Amino acid sequence: MDVSEHYIQLRLNFLHVHEEQEIHTTVGELAHHLCCTMRNMNLIMNKFMDNGWIRWNPQRGRGKTSLLVFCVPLLEVARERFEHLLNTNRMEDAYELTSILPFTMREQLMRELQNQFGLRSNEGARGRVDTLRIPQNTPFKTLDPTQTAMWGEVFIIAEVFDRLVRFNAEHQVCEPSLSVAWESHLEGREWTFYLHKGIPFHHGRVLDSEDVKFTFDRILSDNSNPCRPLFGSIERIETLDELTVRFVLNKPNFMFPDLMSSMSASILPRDVEMNPLHPIGTGPYRLARHDSKLLVLEVFPSYFRGRAYIDRVEVWQLPHSGRVESVIKHNLFPDAEPRAVQHEMQGGMYMTFNMQKEGPQHDVNFRRAVQQLLNADELSEALGNSNTQAAFSLIRGRVQKQHLTENLDQGELWKPQSEHSEGSAEPAPSVESSLARAAALLRRSSYQGQTLSLWVEEGEKMEEDMIWFAERCTQIGLHITIIPRDPVHAVYQDGFRDCDLIYTGEVFDQHVMLSLVTMYTFQNTLFLIAMNDSWRHELEQECGRIVMIREPAERLDRLIQLEDRLIHEALLLPTYSFREEHAHHASLRNYCVAGHSLPDLRQLWVKRIPGAEEEDTSYPVYIPLW
């Protein structure tokens, strides 16, 4: 241990003591604080005095106390040690150092740690190595493609795995990936895929049709697999030869190639047991390390579509903090204006209800009262910013449906046969304000004045939204308690169980139609976790009918109708869509943001500064924290 680390260790035991304040302590106590023998303690204390960090007058013998004075602030020594670790590329040790410091000190040093992120180009004995470092504050719980619902995890899966098909967002078509081609019978009940030759997995074996069969048999044989409904039309899988695989379906499915481009359809090797934290795929990057501090992707030189340019990707776990992203961005680009990349996110923020719990949320009048309280226009006017836009759909760009509750058929509401609302679905009265409409609906509902819990995804903006919403609830006598929580806990540990209302968001990828089908059928989406079995079954059945439609435009229209029905039932209450702004050094080329809102590593490359002589050149990148 470095002498500065010993000083930090000792000083942390005397945080209540100011510099130049005299402390009376014993030699034994000091040895205990430094976790060493008396002899080593003396050596360490002498080094402290040599550095001018302390004054110490030791007294030996039973009951005698020594006089100790700290001369240098803890933060000064910690910063010096921290900078040394960063300068010697020991980021992990620097991170460990910050984790033991008091919160305010940790915040100051973490700002400097942020400067280490972005892309660094190093010239060493093995040549040039380009490393992209990304910070995040949400841990990866699983990298199993059939389980994950977190978009940060999806980003990693996209680089580790490939699928039979890939979606071309620019042309809005499915294109070959692991397969060179596919074909189907006219009725859409058989789909045959022809695989590329010689595609290696990261562990060395070459992919064949049995791996494809294994991948989907694994899903279909597990009734609890959350993505099983997505592939529920598969009746059996036949391997015609080592490069040909046929899917026989139990009903027509004209979206089948689109489903094969889903992250859940990532192809696994059949000869390696799936490790959800250290998976093996065929993608351009292989997983080299994954623990509580750091995830490392290393380039896979044998990638069948050509070697990626970036050699290494490091995703660092940073502690939760109150840092403002604009401060981070400013710190990254102190001397020059960065190139900005605006990314319009598909999907958006919305509220829904915990339909697995008893309560007034099963009454459509109550849900519609909440719908009026969470008025998208009024929320946007009160709290909106340049990166958000009031939305009335999760499909970006859809025009607001005026008076949706009045335009839709007021006859039998679309709902599961076993679902019965306690209140009638009466049209909203013609009153002037959304608050008045909400109050009228609340009076007709089964709400009895109890306090309801509102789960909100952790984050400054979303929590601010719900403070505004709770204030409006108070004005009409609806009592709400706000509970900020981690969405990872909600997905993997039943985090909605005790909540009544849920405010979260859905981030779509570039294939909007597939994203909608996934939202309504993949059992680990936050929306479906909130639904009860009746609603899940109904949504699965409806999507099963939609994929049987041959024409894509008609399929999308039916999905829009499905969303309108959910909004009409006040089960889906959209609030706003948003965009994210990335910023990067001009030397980073082909900086394209993918649907998961992170750069597409398969396209990114570096045009190094001409004549740069430094062995270590930094190219800052600002990537919004997940």
N, C-alpha and C positions, 0 to 999 in steps of 0.2 A: 504494500500500500504506500502511495506517495505521501510525503510529509504533509502536503496541503490537505489531503484527504483525512489524515489524522486530526489536523486542526479543525476541519469542518465537523468531524465526528465529536470532538470535545466541545466545540462551541455550541452545537445543537443541544447539548445537555445543560447549557447555561443561557438559553434564549432570553430569560427574564433579566439578565445582567447587561448593563450598558458598558460601552468602552470606557476605560479609565476608572471603572468602579471596582473597589477592592472586594475580593472574595476570600473567605476563610474556609479552607477545605483541607482534607488530609491526603497524604501520599497514597493511601489505600484507595480512597475514593477516586482519585485521578487515574490510577491503574485500572480500576473497574470501568470507568468511563471509556478508556482507550482500549479495553479488552486485551490487556497484555500484562506481562510480569512487571514487578517493580523495577528491575534492571532496564527493560526496554522502555518503560515509561520515562525514566530519567533521560535516556538517550533522545527520545522524542521531544521531551520538554526542552532539552538543550538546543535542539534544532529549531524549535519555535523561537527561542530567545535569539539565536543567531540570525533569524529572519526578521527580528524586530516585531514579532507578532504578539509577544507576551512579556510581562515582567513576573518573575517567580522567585519567591524566597522560601525554599523548602525547610521544613522543620521535622525532624525524625523523632520517633519515640511515641509511646502510648499516650493518647489524649492530646498530643500536640498538633496544632493546625498550621498549614502553610498559607502564605499570602500569595494570591494569584490576581493578576490584572490583565485583561485583554486589551491590546493596543490597536488592533486592526479589525474592522467590521467583518462579519461573516461573509457578507455579499461580495466584498472586495477579493477575498481569497477564493471564494467559490467561482467568481467570474474569471479569475486568472487561470484556475484549473480547468474550467469549462472551455475557455478559448484554446488552451493547450490541447485538449482532447479533440476539439474540432479541427485544429490546424494539423493534427497528426492523423486525421481521418478516422478517429475512434468515436463515431457517432453513438454507438450503442452505450459506451461508457459515459458519454456526455449526457445521454438520456437518463441513465441510471442515477447520475449525480443530481439532476434536476428533481428526480422523483422523491428524494429524501429531504428537500429543502422546504421551508415554509412557503405557503401559497404565493405571497406577493413576490418573493425572490424567484420562485419557479416561473412566474409569469414573465419577469424581466429577462431571464435567461432563455426561455422558450422563444421569445421574439428573435433572439440571435440564432437559435437552432433553426428557425424557419428559413433563414437565409441559406441554409445548406440544401434546401429542396430545390427541385428543378432538374435540369440536365447538366451533368458534369462530364467533361471530356478529359481523360487522363492519358498521358504518354508514359508508359512504363516499360519494363524489360520484355513484356510479351506484346508490345505494340500499343496501339490506341484502344481504349475501352470507354465507351459512352454509357453512362449510367443515369437513368431517370429515377429520381427520388420523389415519392408522393407521400404527404402526410394524411392520416385519417384518424378519426376518433371513435369509430365503431368497429368492434372486433369481428373477425370472420368466424362464424359458428360452424359453417359447413361449406365445402366446395364440391359437394355432390350435385351434379347438374339436375338431378330429379327432385331435389329437396329445396334448393335455395330460392328465396324470394327477395333478397336484398340486392340492390343494384350494384353495390360495391363488390359483392361476391360474384355477380354476373360478369362484371368487368374482368375478373381473374379467370373465370371459366371460359370466357370468349377467347382468351389468349392461350389457355392450356389445351383446349379441345377443339375439334372440328366436327361438323355435321355433314350429312350426306348432301345437303343443299345449303346455299347461302343466299341471303336476300340482298339484292342490289337496290339500295334506297334511292339512288339517282334516277334509275329507270323504273323503279317499282315492280321488279320482276324477280322470280327465283332463278338462280343460276347454279351450275354444277360446283361442287366442292369436293368432298370425298368421292362422290359419284361423278362419272363423266357424262352420264345421260340417264334419263328415266322415261318410262312410257306407261300408259294405262289402257285398259279396255274402255270402250265408249261409255259404259254405265258407271265407271269410276269405282269399281269394287275390287280391282286388282291393280297393283302398282309394282313395277319391276325396276330396280335400280342396278346400274352397271358401275362397278367400282374402278377407280384408278389402280394401276399396278404399282407395287413396290412402295407403298406409303408406310414409313416406319412409325411405331409408337416410340415414346421417349425411352422405354426400357429395351428397345432394339428389335423386337419382333415386328414382322410386316403384317399390316391389317388385312383381313379377308372377310368374306361374307359371314362366317361364323361369329365374328365379333359384333357385327350388326345384329344378328339374330340374338346373341347373348344380351346385348344392350336393351332390346325391347322386351325380351322374355323376362328379364329382371324386373321391369316395370309392371308388366301384366300379371306376373305371378304373385305380386304383393298388393293385396287389397287396400293396404294402408298407405301405399305410395301416393303422395299428393298430386303427382302429374298423371296418374293412371286414367282419370276421366278425359284428359287431353288426347289420349291414344286409345280410347275405349272402342273405337270402330274396328281395331285390328282383331281378326279372328285367329289367324295363324301366320307364321313366317316360314318361308321355304328358302333354303339355300340351294340354288340350282347348280352352281359350281362355286369355286373359291372367289370369283369376282362378280357373281350375280345373285341377288337376293330379291325375293318376291313377297309382297305383303298382300294377303288375302283378307278382305274386309267383310264385316257382316252387314254393311249397308254402304251406299255410295258416299264418297267423301272427296269432293273436288278441291278441298283445301289441303289434301294430304301432302303435296310437296312443300307447302307453306309450313305445315306442322313439322316437317323434317328439318326446317331451318331453325326451329325453336332451340333455345339453350338446353331445354330438357331432353332434346334428342341428340345431345353430344355422345359420340361413340366411345365406348369403353373397351379396354382389352379383356378378353375372357379368361386369360391365364393369370391375372393378378387380382387379388381380393381388393375391393374398393375401400380405400382409406379416405374418409370424407375430408380430412385436413391435408392429405398429401396425395392427391389423385394423379393418375398417369393418363395422358392423352396423346394426340398426334399434332397438337398446335405448334405455333412458331416459338413458344416459350415453354420451358419445363419448370416445374416447381422445385427449387433447390433448397428452400428453407421456409418453415412456417412455424412460428411460436408466438407467444403473447406479446412480443416486442416488434417482430419484424417478419415480413413475408418477402421472399426473394424469388424473382423469376429470372432465369438465365436463358439466353437465346439458344434455340435448338438448331444447330447448323444444318441438320439433315432434313429440315422442313421441306415438304414436297412442293410447295408453291414458291420456294426461294427463301434464302436466309433473311431474317429481319435485320434492320440496320442497327437499332438500339441493342446493345449487348446485355444489359442488365436492368431490371426494374426492382426497386426497393420500395415497399409500402410500409411506412413506419407508424406504429401505434403511438399517438400523442395523448396525454391526459386531457380530460375535459377542462376547458378553461374559458374565461370570459373574453378572449381575444376577438376583436372585430376584424372581419375579413379585409376591410379596406385598409386597415393598418398593416396587415400581412402583405397585401399587394404593394403598398407604399414602400415597405421595407425591402421588397424584392427588386424594385425598380427605382432606386434613389436618384440615378443620374440620367435616365433617359425614358422617353415614352415607349411603352411596350406595344407590340402589335396585339390588337384585341380581336377575339373571336366570339361573336354572339351566337349562342345556341338556343333556339326556341325549343323548349321542352314539350314533348307530347305527353298528354296526361294532365294532371293538375291536382290541386288541393280539393278535398271534399269532406263532408261529414256523413256518417252513417250511424247505425244503431246496433247495439248488442242484442240480436234477436234470439240468442241462446239463453238469455236471462229473462225472468218474468218482470213485468213492469209496464208502465204506460206507453213505452215505445212500440208495443204491439197494437196500439190504437192509431189508426191513420190520421185522425184529427190532431192527436198530439204531435205526430211526426210532421204534419203540415204546419203546425204552429211553430215548431223549430225551424222549418224551411223558411217561414216568413221572417223569423228573427235573424236568420243567417242570410240576409239579403246581400247578394253578391255585389250589386251596384253600391249599396250603402257601405259595405265593408271596404270596398276598393276606394271609395271617396274618403273614408275616415282614415284608413291605414295603408292604402296602396302606395307603391313606389314605381320607379321607372322600369323595374324588372318584373312587375306583375300586371295582370290584366284581368278584370272581372270576367268570369267564364260561367257558362250555363250548360256546359258539356265538357267531358274529358277529351273530346276530339277537338283539337285546336282549330280555331277558325270557324266553328259552327256558329250560325247566327242565333241570337236569343229567341226562344220560343215564347212569344207573348202570351201571357195568361194560359200557361200550359194546362193547368187544372181545369180550365173552362173549355179549351179546344178539344181535348181528348174526349172520347166517348164516356159519358157519365153513367153508363150502364154498369154491368158487372165488371169490377176491377180485375186486372190481370194479377193473379196471385196463386200460390199453391192451393189445391183443393182443401188441404187440412188447415190452412191459415185463415183465421177469422178475426177481423178487427173488432175491438170492443165498441168503437164508435162508428157511426155511419160516415160514408165518404161524401159529405155535403160540400157543395161548391163554396168557396170563400165568399163572405158577404162583400158588398160593394161599399167599402169604406176607404178613407183617404190614405192612411199610412200602413206600412207593413207591421208596425207595432200594434195598431188597432186590429188588423186582420189576425195577427198572432194571438192577441188576447181573446178574440171571439172564438177562435179554434180551440184554444186551451180550455175555455169554459165548457165547451161541448165534449171535451175529451175525458178520459178516465183518470186524469192526473189529480191526486189528492193532496197536494201541497208538500209532499216529501222531498228531501234533498237527494238529487241525483248526481252521480259521479260522471265526470267528463274526462275521458282519456284523450290526451293530446300528445302528438309526437314531439319529443324534445327539440327545442330550437327557438331562438329568440323571436323570429317572425311569427311562427305558428302559435306560440304561447301568448304573444301580444294580440293575435287575432281572437283568441279565446277569452282573454280578459275583456275585450270589447263586447264579445258575444254574451258573456256572463252578466255584464252590466245591463245589457238590453233585456236579458231574462228577468233580472231583478225588477225591472220596470213593470212587468206584467204578472209578477208573483210566481215565477218559476225559479226554483232554488237549485243552483248548480255549484258543485265543488270541482275545481280543475285539478287534474292529476297528470303532470308531465311524466312521460315514460319513454323508454328506449324501444323502438320498433322491433329490434332483434329479440328482445324479451317477449314481445307480443306474439311474434311468429313462432318461436321455438319453445316457449315456456308458458303458453296459455295466459298471456298478460292482460287479456281483455275480460277475464272471468268476472270480476266484481264491478265492472264499469257498465254504464247505461248508454252513454253517447260516446262517439269515437270521431276524432278529427285527425285526419292523416292525409296522405297523398299517394298517387299512383304515377310512377314514371314509366312511360311506354318506351319501347325501342322504336326503330324507324319503320317497322312493319306494324302499322296501326291496327289493321284488321286482326292480325295474329295476337297483338297485345290485348285487344278487347276479348277475344275468345279465351285467352289465357286468364285474364282477370276474372272471368265468369266460370272457369272450370278448374284451374290449378288451385288445389285446396290450401296452399300456403300463402295465397294473396291475402292481404289484410282485409279486403272487402269480404271474401268468402269465410274467413275465420270468424267474422262478426255475424254471418248468416246462420240460421238454424238448418237442420237437415232438409226440411221441406223446401226452403228457398234454394238450397244448393242443388237438390234434385231437379227442381224446375228449371234453373239456369242451365244445368248440364243438358237437360232434354232439349231446351230451346236452341242451344248452340249445336247440338247434334243434328237438329233440323236445318240450321243455317249452313253447315258445311256440306250438306247434300245439294245445295244450290250450285248450278254450274257457272253462272256468270258472276264475276267478282263484284261488279257494281251493284247487283241485286243483293249479294251477301252483305256488303257494307250497309246498304239501305236497311236491311233487316236488323243488323246490329245497332244502327241508329235508332230504329223503332224500339228495340229492346231497352236501350239506354233511356229513351223518352218514357217508357213505361215505369222503369225504376225511379225516375225523377218524379213522375206523376204519383207514384205510391209513396214518395218522400222517403225512399230507402237510400237514395243517392242524391246528395245535396252538394253539387259543385260550387266552389267559391271563386277560385281564380287559377289561371294558368301562369306560368312564369318562364323566364329565360335566365340563362346563366352566362356570365362573361368570363371567358378565359383570357389570359394575357401571356405572351411569350416573347422571348428574345427573337430578333429578326433572323438569326442564324438557324432557327428551327424551321424546317421546311415541311410542307404537306401536313401542317397541323390541322387535322380534321377531327371534329368532335363527333363521336358516335352516339347512338341512341341512349347509352347509359351515361352520357354526359362526361366522358373521359376521352382523352385523345386516342385515336386508332393507331396503336403501336405498329401495325403492319405497314403503315404508310409513312410514319415519321422518320425524318433523317436530318443530319446536321451539316450545314455548310460552315465549316470552321473559319474563324476570323483569319483572313490572309496575313501571313507573316507572324502569326502568334507564336511567341517563343516560350511561353509559360508551359510547364509540364502539366499543370492542372488549370484548365479553362472552364469557367462556369457560364452556363446559358440559362438564366432564370426562366421559370415557368410558373404562372399562377393558375392553379387548378382548384376550383371550389371544393372545400372539404365535404366529404360525404356525410 
